[in-house]
């Protein structure tokens, strides 16, 4: 198939589709979401469980990419998202990039992909498509991939300029994992690129040891290289991990070791990789940390937390590297300073426990770290407040008062004063200020960032200040 025929194929197939009956109770919610360019908070959803997405902060999310079985989620998630002015996009089918020069296979993929776009975008009213391919590609074939993506975009934009087409790229344009794509061309051919600033140790060329999944300075250097190529920062969204890596240490007996040698597992021509470890959701890591032999440690150079523990299954010392609100906050701040379009994560599901993972170590869905986790993630969102400026002054929503950002947290969970202090000991972006009593003055602009905590009940009949007093989060206040 000639490339200039691709757009015509999309139009001919999509154009014959008739309008479907709107599945939403509010009929005005159907149709492509007509929103102009805006700061992005991009969420990937991969879990088919129906209720988890309902806990998202829908006043902050802008796009949800469904990489799940949408038959279990549609139409409820679609109607709910559109009610909150949030796009729902689908994931593109995989195309093997080593076959780009095969005209027959390419034409077959194009036809099947157009059918999927028609079904997802037109029949179900979705708002666009995300293309995620991570195969090797030689530089001389990169233009073929760009043409494929740009043709898909042209076909959709001819139907509606509001359809969104995005492409996922590695953390740096330096042919990471032999992905030598035409990044400038892909940025021009899409609405924006989702920069996957995670799994950055897929090829370890230095010492074969455990280390940070997303070292902040290196991640920033990768983004800056995209900018040096002339790509507009508004065409880049910073993708961050809501998970970490659990590495078994080889031949290690010191439970407090700082250096964890890992097994050599090759990947794409490099002898060592993060495949020696196991991906762990943030929710699970917070639970395992209770058995740590080191306690949470902070690597100032990598700007990332880590800790050791002894794994009950293999008896080995393990070292865990991950991202938490403190490390994520650092990255979100420099993304904003660089003028990037926004941030996103892989994935929104990783803040919830999975029973099959929790069962072996006896964890439960109502355990303390799980209950608190959504509140911690809300704190991270506070560093990208540009979308919140027009949110009004309702206490139930984020708002600005003077130069103070008020961001109510998701749930009024009750905690003792000592537990709050233990959970957020190094959360430097928000110095904890416990405001005792039900009445207190409004924060002033010079107060600095703090987490306001309201006293729920005195431990001894109303006395204030006891460690046994029950507190709940009222709101986050940041300058």
Secondary structure, 3 states (H helix, E strand, C coil): CCCHHHHHHHHHHHHCCCCCCCCCCCHHHCCCCCCCCCCEEEEEECCCCCCHHHHCCCCCCCEEEECCCHHHCCCHHHHHHHHCCCEEEEECCCCCHHHCCCHHHHHHHHHHHHHHHHHHHHHCCCCEEEECCCCCECHHHHHHHHHHHHHHHHHHHHHCCCCEEEEEEECCCCCHHHECCCHHHHHHCCCEEEEECCCCCCCECCCCECCCCCCHHHHHHHHHHHHHCCCCHHHEEEEEECEEEEEECCCCCCCCCCCCECCCCCECCECECHHHEEEEEHHHHHHHHHHCCCCCEEECCCCEEEEEEECCCCCCEEEEEECCHHHHHHHHHHHHHCCCCEEEEECHHHHCCCHHHHHHHCCCCCCHHHHHHHHHHHHHHCCCHHHHCCCCCCCCCCEEECCEEEECCCCCCEEEHHHHHHHCCCCCCCEEEEECCCCCCCCCHHHCCEEEEEEEECCCCCCCCCCCCEEEEEEEEEC
